[in-house]
Amino acid sequence: MRSVSAIALHRFGARAVYSTASAAPAASYEDWIQKINRFWKGGPGNTLALARLLGRARRSMERGEWSRLWRSQRVPFSKRKAEMLVSIGNGLAKVNAQKSAHLPSGWNTLYYLAQLGQQSIDRLIAEGRIHHRLRLHQARKLLAEFRPELAPKNPMPMPFMRQLARFSKFVETQAPNWSRIERGFFRDELNWLLKAVPRKSKTLNL
């Protein structure tokens, strides 16, 4: 005589029998902090995985926990960057592993590509116009070409963008290896630079 569990397995399938017993517990607030920091240490090559992780974290967190996470200063980047990474994760959610190999690693470059839409991304990868060496200014041009309504209205000068992209790349690649003293020095210098940048242009009245 067959057991009840065997009959249930035969009639409803293993998925139905084990659905409640094998459900993985939801990640806690502390779990997400540990996962985010671990993925961040993976460096620029882990940008897309980090972006997707942040998207899952935001969707699963209780009300108020997302803002609390950034106020805690227990993750090594700002809330603004996190929001951009979430957009990247959402926009590139359907890009498979094979196509991901063609994507650049810079989060600011990926941010513009993520706004193109899956169909355009697939096409541009097939045409070779999206590749792992794609630069920020090239991604901005693609967005202006395929989604002009989303492109920045006042694009920044190219020399400025190149300098900014180089600085961003330097920080992303080197920061994981900095000592505690070096990280503190960098933050102090960056805070000083932020204070030195005026909120409005004196010449353009922006």
N, C-alpha and C positions, 0 to 999 in steps of 0.2 A: 504493500500500500504506500502510495506516494505521500510525502509530507505536504503540509499546507503551503510551505514556502516553495516547494517544487511545483505544485499546481499553479500557484500565483505566477511563478516564473514562466511557466508554459503558456498561461493565458494572457498575461499582460506584458511579458518581456522584462529583461533585467533592468532596463531603464526605469520602469515604473516602480519596481520593487525597491530599488536602491536610491531613488530620487531624494527621499527625505533623509535617509541614514547617511548618505555620502556627501551631502551638501557641505561645501567648504565654508567655514565661518568667515564673516565679513572682516576685512582688515580694519584695525582700530586706528585712531588718530596717530598713536605712537608708531604703529606699523608703517603708515604712509610716510612719516618723517624718515624712518630708517631706509625705506625703499627709494625714496626720492634722492637722498644723499648717496646711496649706493649707485644708483643709475647715473647721477651727476659725475661721480668719480670715474665713470667709463670714458669721459672725454668727449670731444666733438663727434667721434664716430658713433656715439650712442645717442645723438640728439633726437632722432625719430622715436626711439624706444622710450626715452625720457618724456617726450611730448605725449605719447600715447598713455604712459603711466600717469602723468598729471591729469589727463582727461578722465581716466578711471577714478583717480583720487577725488577729483572735484565732484563727480557725479555721486560718489558713494558717501561723501562726508555729510555729517549732520549740519543743520542750519547754523551758520556762524563759524564753523570750524575752518572753512577755507580762509576767511579773513584772519582768524586767530593764528593760523599757520604762519602767515607773513609777519604778523606782529611779534611772534615769538623769536624771530631772527635765528631759527634753528636750521634753516636751509640757506645755501650760499648764493642765492640770487633773489631778485626783487619780484614783487607781485606782478608788476607790469610785464616782466619777461615771462613769468609763469602763464599769464593770460595769453601772450603771443604763442607760447609753446602749446597750450591747450588748443588754440586755433590751428596750429600745425598738425597736431594729432587728429583733430576732427577732419581737416581738409585732406589729409593723406591717409585716412583710416583704411581705405580699400586698396592701397598700394601694397602688392605682395612682396615677398623677400627678394625675388628675382629683379623686380623693377626698382626696389629700394636701393639696390647696388648702383643704380645710375644717378641717384640723387646726391646733391652736395651735402656737406655736413654742417655748414654754417646755419645757425638757427635763424638769423635775419634773412638769409637767402631763401631758406625753406618757407619762411612766413609768406613771401610773395608767391611762391609756387603753389602753396596750399590753397590760394584763392582762385586758382585757374579752373578748378573742377576736374573730376576724374577723367572725363573724356579727352579734354585738352592735354592733360598730363600724359596719358597713355600715348596719344598721338605724337607729342613732342619728344617723348623718350624714344619712340620708334624711329623718328626722323633724326635723332641725334642732337636735337637742340636743347634737350635737358640731359645733362651728364654730370658726373661727380666733380668736375672742375669748374662748374658754372659759378660765375661771380655774382655779387649782389646787383651791380648795375645791369647785368644781363637778365636777371630774374625780373627786375623792375620793367625792363623793356618788353619782356614777354607778357607781363600783366597788362601793360599799356596796349599791347597789340590785341590780346584775346579778351580782356575784360577791362576796357577803357573806363567804364563807370566806376571801377574800384581802384584805378591807378591814382597815385598822389597827384593833386592838381598843380603843385609847385615843386617839381623835382629838384633835388639839391644838386649843386655843381659837382661834376665828376671828380675833380681833384679832392674835394672834401669827402666824398663818398669813399674813394679809394683809401684815403688816410684813415677814415673811421673804420672801414672794413679790416684794414691791416691791424689796427689797434685791438679791435674786437677779437680777431683771430689769435693775436698774441696772448691776450688774457685767457681765452678759452683753452688754449693748448698748454700754457705755462702754469696757470693758477693751481691746478691739482698738485703740482710739485712744490709749491711755495711752503716755506716754514711758517709757523705762527707769527713770528716777528715780521716776515715779509708781507704776509696778508694784512697785518695791522698797519704797516707802513703804506701799503697800497690803498687801503680804505681811507687813511688820513689824507693822502694826496688826492684821491678822487673826490672826497668831500670838499677839499679846498678848491678843486677845479670847478665843481658844481656851483659853488658860491661865486666863483669868478665869472661865470657865464650869465650875462644879463637876461632877464625874462623877456625883455622887449628890445628890438633893434633900434638904436638911436638914429640910424640913417633911413631905414625903410619904414619905421613906425609899425612894426609887426608885433 
